[in-house]
Amino acid sequence: MNERQMALEALRYDLRERLRHYRPERSGTPGGPQPATEDDMTRHLARTRQELERVERTLLRIASGEGEYCARCMMTLDGWQLTADPCTTLCAHCQAQPWHHDSPR
């Protein structure tokens, strides 16, 4: 598996984890954070949808061979090379702060 394929697989895994986080559990309760009101739910769903659309667009760009991306935020890494482990190639912003799936960006 070459470096680009490894990076693409890492991003696919990240997308699956994000989807799993927001997908309803089998018990019928939402898997993600519980919004307090209907307006909060609407905003939460809109942000989630925008994030997933951004991930999908990035995956399509990577699959077509357009540049290299940060393994965390998926921003373009101009002039950077992917390492053997694409999850260790981070932009300066992501290197400077810890990241958790639950934290808002």
Wavefront OBJ file of the C-alpha trace (Angstrom):
o trace
v 0.000 0.000 0.000
v 1.526 3.361 -0.973
v 1.482 6.502 1.176
v -1.493 8.086 -0.619
v -3.564 4.928 -0.161
v -2.593 4.813 3.507
v -3.645 8.444 3.974
v -6.938 7.825 2.212
v -7.619 4.793 4.409
v -6.825 6.838 7.545
v -9.322 9.499 6.447
v -11.951 6.866 5.662
v -11.465 5.442 9.149
v -11.848 8.936 10.645
v -15.065 9.478 8.679
v -16.455 6.119 9.845
v -15.653 7.056 13.457
v -17.372 10.437 13.083
v -20.435 8.821 11.526
v -20.535 6.209 14.292
v -20.354 8.984 16.890
v -23.429 10.761 15.486
v -25.424 7.731 14.312
v -28.267 6.596 16.606
v -27.396 3.617 18.765
v -29.427 0.411 18.600
v -31.281 1.392 21.762
v -32.867 4.285 19.868
v -30.972 7.066 21.636
v -28.693 9.357 19.646
v -25.014 8.473 19.771
v -23.775 12.066 19.814
v -24.161 14.912 22.301
v -27.713 15.636 23.470
v -28.862 19.122 22.343
v -31.055 21.014 24.831
v -33.651 22.442 22.427
v -34.943 21.935 18.919
v -32.887 24.949 17.739
v -29.782 23.409 19.297
v -30.569 20.136 17.522
v -30.979 21.942 14.185
v -27.654 23.770 14.599
v -25.937 20.578 15.755
v -27.214 18.609 12.752
v -26.233 21.409 10.344
v -22.684 21.519 11.762
v -22.422 17.737 11.610
v -23.665 17.679 8.014
v -21.197 20.429 7.010
v -18.309 18.570 8.661
v -19.177 15.291 6.949
v -19.552 17.055 3.575
v -16.112 18.640 4.084
v -14.623 15.227 4.858
v -16.262 13.730 1.773
v -14.953 16.540 -0.490
v -11.466 16.083 0.938
v -11.579 12.320 0.384
v -12.583 12.900 -3.241
v -9.710 15.388 -3.745
v -7.225 12.982 -2.193
v -8.530 10.084 -4.270
v -8.035 12.176 -7.416
v -4.437 12.959 -6.374
v -4.840 16.642 -5.486
v -2.157 17.440 -2.910
v -1.357 16.239 0.609
v -3.482 16.811 3.699
v -3.184 17.019 7.476
v -4.274 13.695 9.008
v -6.368 15.499 11.618
v -8.074 18.567 10.153
v -7.549 17.589 6.498
v -6.260 21.022 5.513
v -3.791 21.097 2.617
v -0.152 20.599 3.581
v 1.675 22.704 1.010
v 5.198 21.405 0.560
v 4.867 18.658 3.182
v 5.480 14.987 2.538
v 3.347 12.239 4.018
v 5.164 9.890 6.366
v 4.774 6.113 6.405
v 2.089 6.689 9.059
v -0.242 9.366 7.635
v -1.726 9.943 11.087
v 1.570 11.531 12.190
v 1.631 14.149 9.413
v -0.042 17.167 11.012
v -0.275 20.838 10.138
v 1.243 23.397 12.531
v -2.198 24.211 14.011
v -2.919 20.557 14.886
v 0.598 19.997 16.236
v 0.083 22.904 18.634
v -3.077 21.587 20.303
v -4.567 18.289 21.449
v -7.564 16.989 19.537
v -10.553 14.940 20.627
v -13.536 13.704 18.612
v -15.881 15.381 21.107
v -14.341 18.864 20.958
v -15.932 21.478 18.682
v -13.740 22.905 15.958
l 1 2 3 4 5 6 7 8 9 10 11 12 13 14 15 16 17 18 19 20 21 22 23 24 25 26 27 28 29 30 31 32 33 34 35 36 37 38 39 40 41 42 43 44 45 46 47 48 49 50 51 52 53 54 55 56 57 58 59 60 61 62 63 64 65 66 67 68 69 70 71 72 73 74 75 76 77 78 79 80 81 82 83 84 85 86 87 88 89 90 91 92 93 94 95 96 97 98 99 100 101 102 103 104 105
